[in-house]
Amino acid sequence: MYFSSMTFLWAFLPVTLLCYMVLERFGKNAAGNIALLFASLIFYAWGEPVYILLLLASVALNYLFGLVLGMKGLRRRRLALALGVVLNIGILGFFKYFNFFASYVNQAFGREAVPLSHFALPLGISFYTFQAMSYVIDVYRGEVDAQKNFFSLLLYISLFPQLVAGPIVKYKDVEDQILRRVNTYEKRAYGVKRFIYGLGKKVLLSNVFGKYVDMALGFEPGQLSTGLIWMVMIMYTFQIYYDFSGYSDMAIGLGSMFGFEFKENFNYPYISKSIQEFWRRWHISLSTWFKEYVYIPLGGNRKGKARTYLNLFLVFLLTGFWHGASLTFVFWGLFHGFFMIVERLGFGKLLEKNPVKFLNHIYAWLVVVCGWVFFRMDGMRKGIRFLKAMFFYQKGEYNLTACINLEVIAVLLAGFLLCGILQSMVPKLREALYHREETSVLQTVFLFAIFFLCVISLSADSYNPFIYFRF
């Protein structure tokens, strides 16, 4: 069930919110949590009822490890933690990466030495596995107490606003909110505002970009002109941003409707002046997760330059691999890791000293767009062919005139301005978007208009994918 589906908008969300508000009024957070927990399990089981058992098993596993690691005087705590992490990664690895490795083993033997798995990838397994591991690790570190109530931990991991596509919420950030959060009218109003803005990003921008991108990439690279390929990849650059940041906005908004405060997951990454800055602004919950639970434990930048670069290499290798079992994702991660290392080697200082900051933006954009080529393509060969066509002119059968129309011009202009440029030029606009206590009459009218246009668009068109649902 997508947040932008009519079933969610007109049935699931209103019923869940109503039940939650009624129960919360009579039984406070504990009663409201019951409604939230049932709704979350129904939400997850809606599309994949079988895998609700896997989710429950994962929560039970981490609940037990949390209790064990929370015991005072426990010997071999590090071994217990390692076992918990290995089991979590093992479950994720079996469902997400088994066929990837099995296919290479079979290629090496020239036959099907290892039968391929026919299990579908469970929805959101990468997200909820990382949340579960953060809980276990934080209990081990003594940063949080082990949760004694199984259903409270189940609610944390299965909470539907962030269950299937993030943001990745660390247990220590919501531990107190599970039973002691304060629900106010202002929080719900802010939640509605953030949800509608996210819905608008997804439906009115990302979906439109996506239709043209899918259409163009249905052709072979040699059939498209260099100019058209550049335009398509710029459109995909906007598509994935408005898709994922829109989803994160909706998740944050939904959380606020139920009294939760989730941290921001995006901070206008396309206005970055370096790749280091880009990763401080893009998918913040994932980058901070890897920093806190992988990069720093490996030594971070405390063990010399060579070790720092190795740690960065490993983190971005894992970042790419986290997104999917494909060489294209691995290359995308290492591609960004390469530029992170290059900037640490001294190029970053040159960027800081460069008086013409516009060139820094161009550099960051080029790296990001070229990286998205491999993120989007089905295989390395196709990605290389597209990248080659971007930098070595080819005429192709189809050029820009085959794709340019008023709709394309309008969404490109809106996508360009709203990705952070307009917000930087007009700070009051950004303040209005994120203001929690106040929503003006004009903004309320604007929100109604966005919601109305989204409903019209969803009613008229069945094209409504979510890119990050497959991760």
Backbone hydrogen bonds, N-H to C=O, Kabsch-Sander energy under -0.5 kcal/mol:
donor,donor_aa,acceptor,acceptor_aa,energy
5,S,2,Y,-1.6
9,L,5,S,-2.4
10,W,6,M,-2.6
11,A,7,T,-1.4
12,F,7,T,-2.3
13,L,8,F,-2.6
15,V,11,A,-2.1
16,T,12,F,-2.5
17,L,13,L,-2.8
18,L,14,P,-2.3
19,C,15,V,-2.6
20,Y,16,T,-2.5
21,M,17,L,-2.4
22,V,18,L,-2.3
23,L,19,C,-2.5
24,E,20,Y,-2.8
25,R,21,M,-1.6
26,F,22,V,-1.2
27,G,23,L,-2.9
28,K,24,E,-2.0
31,A,27,G,-1.2
32,G,28,K,-2.2
33,N,29,N,-2.8
34,I,30,A,-0.9
35,A,31,A,-1.3
36,L,32,G,-2.2
37,L,33,N,-2.8
38,F,34,I,-2.3
39,A,35,A,-2.3
40,S,36,L,-2.4
41,L,37,L,-2.2
42,I,38,F,-2.2
43,F,39,A,-2.7
44,Y,40,S,-2.3
45,A,41,L,-2.3
46,W,42,I,-1.2
47,G,44,Y,-0.6
48,E,44,Y,-1.1
51,Y,48,E,-0.6
52,I,49,P,-0.9
53,L,50,V,-1.6
55,L,51,Y,-2.0
56,L,52,I,-2.3
57,A,53,L,-2.4
58,S,54,L,-2.4
59,V,55,L,-2.3
60,A,56,L,-2.6
61,L,57,A,-2.6
62,N,58,S,-2.2
63,Y,59,V,-2.4
64,L,60,A,-2.2
65,F,61,L,-2.1
66,G,62,N,-2.1
67,L,63,Y,-2.0
68,V,64,L,-2.4
69,L,65,F,-2.8
70,G,66,G,-1.4
71,M,68,V,-1.4
74,L,71,M,-1.1
80,A,76,R,-1.9
81,L,77,R,-2.7
82,A,78,R,-2.7
83,L,79,L,-2.3
84,G,80,A,-2.1
85,V,81,L,-2.7
86,V,82,A,-2.6
87,L,83,L,-2.3
88,N,84,G,-2.0
89,I,85,V,-2.8
90,G,86,V,-2.6
91,I,87,L,-2.2
92,L,88,N,-2.3
93,G,89,I,-3.3
94,F,90,G,-2.4
95,F,91,I,-1.8
96,K,92,L,-2.3
97,Y,93,G,-2.4
98,F,93,G,-0.9
98,F,94,F,-0.7
101,F,97,Y,-2.0
102,A,98,F,-2.7
103,S,99,N,-2.2
104,Y,100,F,-1.0
105,V,101,F,-2.0
106,N,102,A,-2.5
107,Q,103,S,-1.9
108,A,104,Y,-2.0
109,F,105,V,-1.8
110,G,106,N,-1.4
111,R,106,N,-1.3
113,A,111,R,-2.2
124,G,469,F,-0.7
125,I,122,P,-1.6
128,Y,124,G,-2.5
129,T,125,I,-1.8
130,F,126,S,-1.4
131,Q,127,F,-1.9
132,A,128,Y,-2.2
133,M,129,T,-2.5
134,S,130,F,-2.1
135,Y,131,Q,-1.7
136,V,132,A,-2.0
137,I,133,M,-2.7
138,D,134,S,-2.2
139,V,135,Y,-2.1
140,Y,136,V,-2.1
141,R,137,I,-2.2
142,G,138,D,-0.7
142,G,139,V,-0.8
143,E,138,D,-2.1
144,V,138,D,-1.1
148,K,146,A,-0.6
150,F,148,K,-0.8
152,S,149,N,-0.5
153,L,149,N,-1.7
154,L,150,F,-2.5
155,L,151,F,-2.1
156,Y,152,S,-2.1
157,I,153,L,-2.2
158,S,154,L,-2.6
159,L,155,L,-1.4
162,Q,159,L,-1.3
163,L,159,L,-0.6
163,L,160,F,-0.5
166,G,162,Q,-0.9
169,V,167,P,-0.7
170,K,168,I,-0.6
173,D,170,K,-1.5
174,V,170,K,-0.7
174,V,171,Y,-1.3
175,E,171,Y,-1.3
178,I,174,V,-1.5
179,L,175,E,-0.5
180,R,176,D,-1.8
181,R,177,Q,-0.9
183,N,181,R,-0.6
188,R,184,T,-1.9
189,A,185,Y,-2.6
190,Y,186,E,-2.5
191,G,187,K,-2.5
192,V,188,R,-2.4
193,K,189,A,-2.1
194,R,190,Y,-2.8
195,F,191,G,-2.3
196,I,192,V,-2.4
197,Y,193,K,-2.2
198,G,194,R,-2.3
199,L,195,F,-2.7
200,G,196,I,-2.5
201,K,197,Y,-2.2
202,K,198,G,-2.2
203,V,199,L,-3.0
204,L,200,G,-1.8
205,L,200,G,-0.8
205,L,201,K,-0.8
206,S,201,K,-2.7
207,N,202,K,-2.2
209,F,205,L,-2.6
210,G,206,S,-2.9
211,K,207,N,-1.8
212,Y,208,V,-1.4
213,V,209,F,-2.4
214,D,210,G,-2.8
215,M,211,K,-1.8
216,A,212,Y,-2.4
217,L,213,V,-2.7
218,G,215,M,-0.8
219,F,216,A,-1.7
223,Q,220,E,-1.9
224,L,221,P,-1.3
225,S,398,Y,-2.6
226,T,394,Q,-2.0
229,I,225,S,-2.3
230,W,226,T,-2.2
231,M,227,G,-2.0
232,V,228,L,-2.6
233,M,229,I,-2.5
234,I,230,W,-2.1
235,M,231,M,-2.3
236,Y,232,V,-2.3
237,T,233,M,-2.1
238,F,234,I,-1.9
239,Q,235,M,-2.8
240,I,236,Y,-2.7
241,Y,237,T,-1.1
242,Y,238,F,-2.9
243,D,239,Q,-2.3
244,F,240,I,-2.2
245,S,241,Y,-2.9
246,G,242,Y,-0.9
247,Y,243,D,-1.9
248,S,244,F,-2.5
249,D,245,S,-2.4
250,M,246,G,-2.3
251,A,247,Y,-2.6
252,I,248,S,-2.8
253,G,249,D,-2.6
254,L,250,M,-2.9
255,G,251,A,-2.5
256,S,252,I,-2.1
257,M,253,G,-1.9
258,F,254,L,-1.2
258,F,255,G,-0.6
259,G,256,S,-1.5
260,F,255,G,-3.0
262,F,260,F,-0.6
267,N,281,R,-1.9
271,I,268,Y,-1.6
272,S,269,P,-1.5
278,F,274,S,-1.8
279,W,275,I,-2.1
280,R,276,Q,-0.6
280,R,277,E,-1.0
281,R,277,E,-0.7
281,R,278,F,-1.1
282,W,278,F,-2.2
284,I,265,N,-2.6
286,L,283,H,-0.8
287,S,283,H,-2.2
288,T,284,I,-2.5
289,W,285,S,-1.3
290,F,286,L,-2.5
291,K,287,S,-2.0
292,E,288,T,-2.7
293,Y,289,W,-2.7
294,V,290,F,-1.7
295,Y,290,F,-2.9
296,I,291,K,-2.5
298,L,294,V,-1.8
299,G,296,I,-1.6
300,G,295,Y,-2.6
302,R,299,G,-2.6
308,T,304,G,-1.9
309,Y,305,K,-2.6
310,L,306,A,-2.0
311,N,307,R,-2.6
312,L,308,T,-2.4
313,F,309,Y,-2.4
314,L,310,L,-2.4
315,V,311,N,-2.5
316,F,312,L,-2.4
317,L,313,F,-1.9
318,L,314,L,-2.4
319,T,315,V,-2.3
320,G,316,F,-2.2
321,F,317,L,-2.2
322,W,318,L,-2.6
323,H,319,T,-1.0
323,H,320,G,-0.6
324,G,320,G,-0.7
324,G,321,F,-0.7
326,S,324,G,-1.8
330,V,326,S,-1.8
331,F,327,L,-2.9
332,W,328,T,-2.3
333,G,329,F,-2.4
334,L,330,V,-2.5
335,F,331,F,-2.9
336,H,332,W,-1.8
337,G,333,G,-2.3
338,F,334,L,-2.6
339,F,335,F,-1.4
340,M,336,H,-2.1
341,I,337,G,-2.3
342,V,338,F,-2.5
343,E,339,F,-2.3
344,R,340,M,-1.7
345,L,341,I,-1.9
346,G,343,E,-0.8
347,F,342,V,-1.7
348,G,343,E,-2.1
350,L,346,G,-1.4
351,L,347,F,-2.0
352,E,348,G,-2.0
353,K,349,K,-2.1
354,N,350,L,-1.4
357,K,355,P,-1.3
359,L,356,V,-1.6
360,N,356,V,-0.6
361,H,357,K,-1.8
362,I,358,F,-2.0
363,Y,359,L,-2.4
364,A,360,N,-2.5
365,W,361,H,-2.6
366,L,362,I,-2.6
367,V,363,Y,-2.2
368,V,364,A,-2.4
369,V,365,W,-3.0
370,C,366,L,-2.4
371,G,367,V,-2.0
372,W,368,V,-2.1
373,V,369,V,-1.0
374,F,370,C,-0.8
374,F,371,G,-0.7
375,F,371,G,-1.6
376,R,372,W,-2.2
377,M,373,V,-1.6
383,G,379,G,-2.0
384,I,380,M,-2.8
385,R,381,R,-2.2
386,F,382,K,-2.3
387,L,383,G,-2.5
388,K,384,I,-2.6
389,A,385,R,-2.0
390,M,386,F,-1.3
391,F,387,L,-1.0
391,F,388,K,-0.7
392,F,388,K,-1.9
397,E,223,Q,-0.8
398,Y,223,Q,-2.5
402,A,399,N,-1.8
403,C,400,L,-1.8
404,I,400,L,-2.1
409,I,405,N,-2.4
410,A,406,L,-2.5
411,V,407,E,-2.6
412,L,408,V,-2.3
413,L,409,I,-2.2
414,A,410,A,-2.5
415,G,411,V,-3.1
416,F,412,L,-2.4
417,L,413,L,-2.3
418,L,414,A,-2.7
419,C,415,G,-0.7
420,G,417,L,-0.7
421,I,416,F,-0.6
422,L,417,L,-3.2
424,S,420,G,-1.8
425,M,421,I,-1.9
426,V,422,L,-2.5
429,L,426,V,-1.6
430,R,426,V,-1.1
431,E,427,P,-2.3
432,A,428,K,-2.1
433,L,429,L,-1.8
434,Y,430,R,-1.7
435,H,431,E,-0.9
444,T,440,S,-2.1
445,V,441,V,-2.2
446,F,442,L,-2.1
447,L,443,Q,-2.4
448,F,444,T,-2.2
449,A,445,V,-2.0
450,I,446,F,-2.3
451,F,447,L,-2.6
452,F,448,F,-2.5
453,L,449,A,-2.5
454,C,450,I,-2.4
455,V,451,F,-2.4
456,I,452,F,-2.3
457,S,453,L,-2.5
458,L,454,C,-2.8
459,S,455,V,-2.1
460,A,456,I,-1.6
461,D,457,S,-1.5
464,N,462,S,-0.7
469,F,466,F,-1.0
470,R,467,I,-1.1
471,F,468,Y,-1.2
